[in-house]
Structure formats: C-alpha cells, structure tokens
Amino acid sequence: MRTAITSLVVGTLFGAGLALGGMTDPARVRGFLDIFGDWDPTLAFVMGGAVIVMAIAWLIVPRMAEPLIADEFHLPTKSGLTPSLIGGAALFGMGWGIAGLCPGPGIAALVIEPVSAAIFVIAMLAGMAALRLVEGASS
C-alpha cells in the first residue's frame, strides 16, 4: 500500500511539473524542435531541471544501503546499443515531433485537453500493443 500511495503522489507531482512547465502543450514542444524558426527553449530548461535532479539522485543512491520504499534498487543492467533500441528511439522521436507529446505529458494532458490527449494516448497504447504482438510472434 505504501508503494502505491508513493507512486500516486510522485506521479501526480511529475504530471503537475509537466503541466506547470508547459510540456502538455504540443505547440511548445514543436517550438523547441523548430530551431530555424520561432525557437522556444522552455523544454531545454525542463530537461535541465530533470538532469539536475537525477544527477543528485545518482550521487545519493550509492551511499544508501537500501531504498526508502522498495525492497531493492532497480538500476539499469544493460548498457549496449541494440538495433531495436535505436529503432525505438527513432520512432519515439518521430512521434514526439509529429504529435508534440511524449508519454508523460500526453497522460498529464488528459486533464487539460482530454479529447486531443486521448487520441494521442490511444495511439500510444495501440503502438505498445502492436510491439508486444510483433515481439510475441518473433519469439
């Protein structure tokens, strides 16, 4: 129960931060990607803030004997670049540029603009399901 409540609080804080930073507005994201037009640096500041928070976390985690809420740390175990990772990143980037949203802001935008965000979230979930079908068929 403690993990669920913590997840809800942290997810709500994350969504509020995205909304406050303007990341639920696809025009702002497209403005960041439009480096030769009317460039909007807001996304760079939001990403910079996230990098600072994670840099602090990566300094603190090695000094901790165990996590505060979970039973164990869940740190990345893979570091290699694979064709599926590169292809997935390329698809993610194209979708992000076209829609102006990525999964976090897309879900947060459901509160602000439910209709347009719902179209994005449904398409995202369909893509995730299609990947599972393709991965399942190939194995």
PyRosetta script that sets phi, psi and omega in degrees:
from pyrosetta import init, pose_from_sequence

init()
pose = pose_from_sequence("MRTAITSLVVGTLFGAGLALGGMTDPARVRGFLDIFGDWDPTLAFVMGGAVIVMAIAWLIVPRMAEPLIADEFHLPTKSGLTPSLIGGAALFGMGWGIAGLCPGPGIAALVIEPVSAAIFVIAMLAGMAALRLVEGASS")
pose.set_psi(1, -39.2)
pose.set_omega(1, -179.8)
pose.set_phi(2, -61.7)
pose.set_psi(2, -39.7)
pose.set_omega(2, 179.0)
pose.set_phi(3, -65.2)
pose.set_psi(3, -41.9)
pose.set_omega(3, -179.9)
pose.set_phi(4, -63.9)
pose.set_psi(4, -43.4)
pose.set_omega(4, -179.9)
pose.set_phi(5, -66.1)
pose.set_psi(5, -42.5)
pose.set_omega(5, 178.4)
pose.set_phi(6, -62.5)
pose.set_psi(6, -42.5)
pose.set_omega(6, 178.2)
pose.set_phi(7, -61.3)
pose.set_psi(7, -42.1)
pose.set_omega(7, 178.7)
pose.set_phi(8, -63.2)
pose.set_psi(8, -45.0)
pose.set_omega(8, -179.4)
pose.set_phi(9, -65.4)
pose.set_psi(9, -46.7)
pose.set_omega(9, -178.5)
pose.set_phi(10, -66.4)
pose.set_psi(10, -41.8)
pose.set_omega(10, 177.8)
pose.set_phi(11, -63.2)
pose.set_psi(11, -40.3)
pose.set_omega(11, 177.6)
pose.set_phi(12, -65.1)
pose.set_psi(12, -42.3)
pose.set_omega(12, 177.6)
pose.set_phi(13, -62.9)
pose.set_psi(13, -42.1)
pose.set_omega(13, 178.2)
pose.set_phi(14, -61.9)
pose.set_psi(14, -48.0)
pose.set_omega(14, 179.0)
pose.set_phi(15, -62.1)
pose.set_psi(15, -40.6)
pose.set_omega(15, 178.0)
pose.set_phi(16, -64.4)
pose.set_psi(16, -39.8)
pose.set_omega(16, 177.5)
pose.set_phi(17, -63.4)
pose.set_psi(17, -40.9)
pose.set_omega(17, 177.2)
pose.set_phi(18, -63.9)
pose.set_psi(18, -42.7)
pose.set_omega(18, 179.3)
pose.set_phi(19, -66.0)
pose.set_psi(19, -44.3)
pose.set_omega(19, 179.3)
pose.set_phi(20, -62.5)
pose.set_psi(20, -37.7)
pose.set_omega(20, 179.0)
pose.set_phi(21, -77.7)
pose.set_psi(21, -3.5)
pose.set_omega(21, 178.3)
pose.set_phi(22, 81.3)
pose.set_psi(22, 12.5)
pose.set_omega(22, -175.6)
pose.set_phi(23, -78.9)
pose.set_psi(23, -4.6)
pose.set_omega(23, 174.4)
pose.set_phi(24, -88.9)
pose.set_psi(24, 1.1)
pose.set_omega(24, 178.2)
pose.set_phi(25, -100.4)
pose.set_psi(25, 107.0)
pose.set_omega(25, -179.0)
pose.set_phi(26, -56.3)
pose.set_psi(26, -31.0)
pose.set_omega(26, -179.9)
pose.set_phi(27, -64.2)
pose.set_psi(27, -34.6)
pose.set_omega(27, 179.4)
pose.set_phi(28, -68.7)
pose.set_psi(28, -40.3)
pose.set_omega(28, 178.9)
pose.set_phi(29, -66.8)
pose.set_psi(29, -45.1)
pose.set_omega(29, 177.9)
pose.set_phi(30, -62.5)
pose.set_psi(30, -34.7)
pose.set_omega(30, 176.9)
pose.set_phi(31, -62.6)
pose.set_psi(31, -35.0)
pose.set_omega(31, 176.6)
pose.set_phi(32, -68.5)
pose.set_psi(32, -37.7)
pose.set_omega(32, -178.4)
pose.set_phi(33, -77.2)
pose.set_psi(33, -15.5)
pose.set_omega(33, -178.6)
pose.set_phi(34, -89.4)
pose.set_psi(34, 74.2)
pose.set_omega(34, -174.3)
pose.set_phi(35, -72.4)
pose.set_psi(35, -18.3)
pose.set_omega(35, 179.9)
pose.set_phi(36, -101.4)
pose.set_psi(36, 1.1)
pose.set_omega(36, -179.9)
pose.set_phi(37, -116.7)
pose.set_psi(37, -128.5)
pose.set_omega(37, -179.6)
pose.set_phi(38, -88.9)
pose.set_psi(38, 78.8)
pose.set_omega(38, -173.0)
pose.set_phi(39, -69.9)
pose.set_psi(39, 135.1)
pose.set_omega(39, 179.2)
pose.set_phi(40, -118.1)
pose.set_psi(40, 110.7)
pose.set_omega(40, -175.0)
pose.set_phi(41, -80.7)
pose.set_psi(41, 4.4)
pose.set_omega(41, -174.6)
pose.set_phi(42, -53.7)
pose.set_psi(42, -44.4)
pose.set_omega(42, -178.1)
pose.set_phi(43, -61.3)
pose.set_psi(43, -35.1)
pose.set_omega(43, 178.0)
pose.set_phi(44, -62.3)
pose.set_psi(44, -38.6)
pose.set_omega(44, 178.3)
pose.set_phi(45, -69.6)
pose.set_psi(45, -38.7)
pose.set_omega(45, 177.4)
pose.set_phi(46, -64.1)
pose.set_psi(46, -45.8)
pose.set_omega(46, 178.4)
pose.set_phi(47, -64.6)
pose.set_psi(47, -39.3)
pose.set_omega(47, 178.0)
pose.set_phi(48, -61.3)
pose.set_psi(48, -41.1)
pose.set_omega(48, 176.4)
pose.set_phi(49, -62.0)
pose.set_psi(49, -41.0)
pose.set_omega(49, 178.4)
pose.set_phi(50, -65.6)
pose.set_psi(50, -39.2)
pose.set_omega(50, 179.0)
pose.set_phi(51, -64.4)
pose.set_psi(51, -40.4)
pose.set_omega(51, 179.0)
pose.set_phi(52, -63.3)
pose.set_psi(52, -45.8)
pose.set_omega(52, 179.5)
pose.set_phi(53, -60.5)
pose.set_psi(53, -45.0)
pose.set_omega(53, -179.6)
pose.set_phi(54, -68.6)
pose.set_psi(54, -34.6)
pose.set_omega(54, 177.7)
pose.set_phi(55, -62.5)
pose.set_psi(55, -41.3)
pose.set_omega(55, 177.3)
pose.set_phi(56, -65.1)
pose.set_psi(56, -43.1)
pose.set_omega(56, 179.6)
pose.set_phi(57, -61.7)
pose.set_psi(57, -42.3)
pose.set_omega(57, -179.8)
pose.set_phi(58, -67.5)
pose.set_psi(58, -22.6)
pose.set_omega(58, 174.6)
pose.set_phi(59, -79.1)
pose.set_psi(59, -33.6)
pose.set_omega(59, -176.4)
pose.set_phi(60, -81.5)
pose.set_psi(60, -41.5)
pose.set_omega(60, -172.8)
pose.set_phi(61, -55.5)
pose.set_psi(61, -45.7)
pose.set_omega(61, -179.0)
pose.set_phi(62, -61.4)
pose.set_psi(62, -22.8)
pose.set_omega(62, -178.8)
pose.set_phi(63, -85.9)
pose.set_psi(63, -8.2)
pose.set_omega(63, -177.8)
pose.set_phi(64, -92.3)
pose.set_psi(64, 137.9)
pose.set_omega(64, 177.5)
pose.set_phi(65, -73.9)
pose.set_psi(65, -36.6)
pose.set_omega(65, 179.0)
pose.set_phi(66, -154.5)
pose.set_psi(66, 158.2)
pose.set_omega(66, 179.2)
pose.set_phi(67, -67.3)
pose.set_psi(67, 159.4)
pose.set_omega(67, -179.2)
pose.set_phi(68, -72.3)
pose.set_psi(68, -32.3)
pose.set_omega(68, -172.8)
pose.set_phi(69, -117.2)
pose.set_psi(69, -42.3)
pose.set_omega(69, -177.1)
pose.set_phi(70, -84.5)
pose.set_psi(70, 169.5)
pose.set_omega(70, 178.3)
pose.set_phi(71, -77.4)
pose.set_psi(71, -29.0)
pose.set_omega(71, -178.5)
pose.set_phi(72, -152.2)
pose.set_psi(72, 161.9)
pose.set_omega(72, 176.1)
pose.set_phi(73, -75.6)
pose.set_psi(73, 142.9)
pose.set_omega(73, 176.2)
pose.set_phi(74, -116.7)
pose.set_psi(74, 82.6)
pose.set_omega(74, -177.8)
pose.set_phi(75, -97.0)
pose.set_psi(75, 153.4)
pose.set_omega(75, 179.4)
pose.set_phi(76, -58.5)
pose.set_psi(76, 140.9)
pose.set_omega(76, 179.3)
pose.set_phi(77, -111.3)
pose.set_psi(77, -18.7)
pose.set_omega(77, -179.0)
pose.set_phi(78, -104.4)
pose.set_psi(78, 144.5)
pose.set_omega(78, 178.7)
pose.set_phi(79, -132.2)
pose.set_psi(79, -4.5)
pose.set_omega(79, -176.5)
pose.set_phi(80, -84.0)
pose.set_psi(80, 155.1)
pose.set_omega(80, 175.0)
pose.set_phi(81, -91.6)
pose.set_psi(81, 125.3)
pose.set_omega(81, 178.6)
pose.set_phi(82, -115.2)
pose.set_psi(82, 158.7)
pose.set_omega(82, 177.8)
pose.set_phi(83, -57.5)
pose.set_psi(83, -37.5)
pose.set_omega(83, -179.5)
pose.set_phi(84, -69.7)
pose.set_psi(84, -33.6)
pose.set_omega(84, 176.4)
pose.set_phi(85, -66.1)
pose.set_psi(85, -45.0)
pose.set_omega(85, 179.9)
pose.set_phi(86, -66.0)
pose.set_psi(86, -44.0)
pose.set_omega(86, 178.2)
pose.set_phi(87, -63.9)
pose.set_psi(87, -41.8)
pose.set_omega(87, 178.3)
pose.set_phi(88, -64.2)
pose.set_psi(88, -40.3)
pose.set_omega(88, 178.2)
pose.set_phi(89, -64.8)
pose.set_psi(89, -39.1)
pose.set_omega(89, 178.3)
pose.set_phi(90, -65.2)
pose.set_psi(90, -44.7)
pose.set_omega(90, 177.5)
pose.set_phi(91, -63.1)
pose.set_psi(91, -42.4)
pose.set_omega(91, 177.8)
pose.set_phi(92, -58.9)
pose.set_psi(92, -48.0)
pose.set_omega(92, -179.5)
pose.set_phi(93, -62.0)
pose.set_psi(93, -41.6)
pose.set_omega(93, 178.3)
pose.set_phi(94, -64.5)
pose.set_psi(94, -44.3)
pose.set_omega(94, 178.9)
pose.set_phi(95, -64.3)
pose.set_psi(95, -38.6)
pose.set_omega(95, 178.7)
pose.set_phi(96, -63.8)
pose.set_psi(96, -43.8)
pose.set_omega(96, 179.4)
pose.set_phi(97, -67.2)
pose.set_psi(97, -37.2)
pose.set_omega(97, -179.1)
pose.set_phi(98, -73.4)
pose.set_psi(98, -49.1)
pose.set_omega(98, -175.5)
pose.set_phi(99, -84.6)
pose.set_psi(99, -27.0)
pose.set_omega(99, -176.0)
pose.set_phi(100, 78.0)
pose.set_psi(100, 12.1)
pose.set_omega(100, 179.6)
pose.set_phi(101, -136.1)
pose.set_psi(101, 151.0)
pose.set_omega(101, 167.8)
pose.set_phi(102, -120.9)
pose.set_psi(102, 176.3)
pose.set_omega(102, -170.0)
pose.set_phi(103, -53.3)
pose.set_psi(103, -48.8)
pose.set_omega(103, -178.7)
pose.set_phi(104, -59.4)
pose.set_psi(104, -57.9)
pose.set_omega(104, 178.1)
pose.set_phi(105, -62.6)
pose.set_psi(105, -31.2)
pose.set_omega(105, 178.0)
pose.set_phi(106, -62.4)
pose.set_psi(106, -43.1)
pose.set_omega(106, 178.5)
pose.set_phi(107, -70.5)
pose.set_psi(107, -41.0)
pose.set_omega(107, 177.5)
pose.set_phi(108, -62.6)
pose.set_psi(108, -34.5)
pose.set_omega(108, -179.3)
pose.set_phi(109, -68.6)
pose.set_psi(109, -16.0)
pose.set_omega(109, 177.2)
pose.set_phi(110, -58.3)
pose.set_psi(110, -28.1)
pose.set_omega(110, 179.4)
pose.set_phi(111, -78.7)
pose.set_psi(111, -35.0)
pose.set_omega(111, -173.7)
pose.set_phi(112, -88.4)
pose.set_psi(112, -49.9)
pose.set_omega(112, 179.5)
pose.set_phi(113, -129.9)
pose.set_psi(113, 79.5)
pose.set_omega(113, -170.8)
pose.set_phi(114, -59.9)
pose.set_psi(114, -38.2)
pose.set_omega(114, -174.2)
pose.set_phi(115, -69.1)
pose.set_psi(115, -54.2)
pose.set_omega(115, -177.9)
pose.set_phi(116, -68.2)
pose.set_psi(116, -36.5)
pose.set_omega(116, 178.4)
pose.set_phi(117, -68.7)
pose.set_psi(117, -35.6)
pose.set_omega(117, 179.5)
pose.set_phi(118, -63.2)
pose.set_psi(118, -38.4)
pose.set_omega(118, 177.7)
pose.set_phi(119, -61.0)
pose.set_psi(119, -44.7)
pose.set_omega(119, 178.5)
pose.set_phi(120, -62.9)
pose.set_psi(120, -47.8)
pose.set_omega(120, -176.7)
pose.set_phi(121, -63.9)
pose.set_psi(121, -40.6)
pose.set_omega(121, 178.0)
pose.set_phi(122, -63.1)
pose.set_psi(122, -44.3)
pose.set_omega(122, 178.3)
pose.set_phi(123, -63.3)
pose.set_psi(123, -39.7)
pose.set_omega(123, 178.5)
pose.set_phi(124, -63.2)
pose.set_psi(124, -46.0)
pose.set_omega(124, 179.6)
pose.set_phi(125, -65.0)
pose.set_psi(125, -36.6)
pose.set_omega(125, 177.1)
pose.set_phi(126, -64.4)
pose.set_psi(126, -41.1)
pose.set_omega(126, 177.1)
pose.set_phi(127, -63.7)
pose.set_psi(127, -40.1)
pose.set_omega(127, 178.1)
pose.set_phi(128, -65.2)
pose.set_psi(128, -40.4)
pose.set_omega(128, 178.4)
pose.set_phi(129, -66.3)
pose.set_psi(129, -40.4)
pose.set_omega(129, 179.2)
pose.set_phi(130, -62.4)
pose.set_psi(130, -40.4)
pose.set_omega(130, 177.7)
pose.set_phi(131, -61.7)
pose.set_psi(131, -43.8)
pose.set_omega(131, 179.1)
pose.set_phi(132, -61.6)
pose.set_psi(132, -39.0)
pose.set_omega(132, 177.8)
pose.set_phi(133, -65.2)
pose.set_psi(133, -44.2)
pose.set_omega(133, -179.8)
pose.set_phi(134, -65.8)
pose.set_psi(134, -44.9)
pose.set_omega(134, 178.7)
pose.set_phi(135, -63.5)
pose.set_psi(135, -38.4)
pose.set_omega(135, 179.2)
pose.set_phi(136, -67.7)
pose.set_psi(136, -37.2)
pose.set_omega(136, -179.7)
pose.set_phi(137, -71.0)
pose.set_psi(137, -31.2)
pose.set_omega(137, -177.4)
pose.set_phi(138, -82.3)
pose.set_psi(138, -15.6)
pose.set_omega(138, -178.5)
pose.set_phi(139, -103.2)
pose.dump_pdb("model.pdb")
